């Protein structure tokens, strides 16, 4: 497809997405939401949250707050998804509500860091847990490949290959190949593995609150759930001292928000969902609601088996593994490693499948490489999938996955807020736009989400400026790129 083939701004779905096949049912869409959310985070990040908050109440409050924020956003996004069931999802919402530049900046950041960085991080998590079964899969670099300066970083990042990174790249390549074969193959893997890992997480919860109950841990944890001091330090901004509990809470939410992220990926593949006006809002609500409940219950299960101090000091932060080891002895680590392998594999598949649809939509608007706007004989955006896979593989060479994800959360929150602004803008600009579903609790719920997300973003800007400013740098670097691409498209 050339730039002369690009559909006009605001073109109806039939004109822009005719080559994509609607092959995703409601179950497939729910599994895409839940499967993209559940990766390795729920089994790991509770340790860092517990250290930040210092109390059982604080740990649970962070998970509940993150879940409520995610659910509020999903219930609001349902209106946009049902009204504009287009390939690209959130990119389209931003473009239609706020203009081409905000849409491009989202797609730019998604490709550069958010989607690809998350895929890389989860792929390496897969390789790390595969190392439980194969000891030779170490993180030790055996082939240094130089260094690179990441956006906003103060030190150069060393590039190189390690056994774990090689496995991560092979997994990315395998699942990219599966997605190139068509939606049917990709959705089969997604639905099957999401059901499996949801069942595994449910089993962990049931075992933790039944046969794994530890009377001493329960007594210590629940006797006074607010005992304990949050970690970190008090921060002073413009002469105003910000209470420690606030900065600790915001910092702790990085892990829980990352674990709850990627719920919006189903909107990227909206052009392939059957009956999108009904199934997209339902999938967003059911998927995020299911995962939120599972996450809170999983932490209650951890607190039924382990003391808060044991959660804080879990080896390599593997809280889920430690819980199963307490229940089943040494074999527990193998059980948990197997569950996480299934979980991360399915998560990677969902992220790969959804992300390519955004670059496909951008290319259709002339804001990405023109070849990304084409589909192969299996009716999937093949070039976009390959480009995403190549860049993701390169990111696995950096070894800076934790840093990438830390500053991605700040950028992601900003775009979530902007998308809520697009919701309000479209209500005003296009009052006659067909809206099969209207945002729950509008305007109160969307406004509360905006305030909450902005609050967390500001806390991160103060508490973790090195990551937050780095995320901002990535976004701002896209502005000159947008003008170059936009000028080229208009000239063509």
Order of alpha helices (4+ residues) and beta strands (2+ residues): alpha-alpha-alpha-alpha-alpha-alpha-alpha-beta-beta-alpha-alpha-alpha-beta-beta-alpha-alpha-alpha-alpha-alpha-alpha-alpha-alpha-alpha-alpha
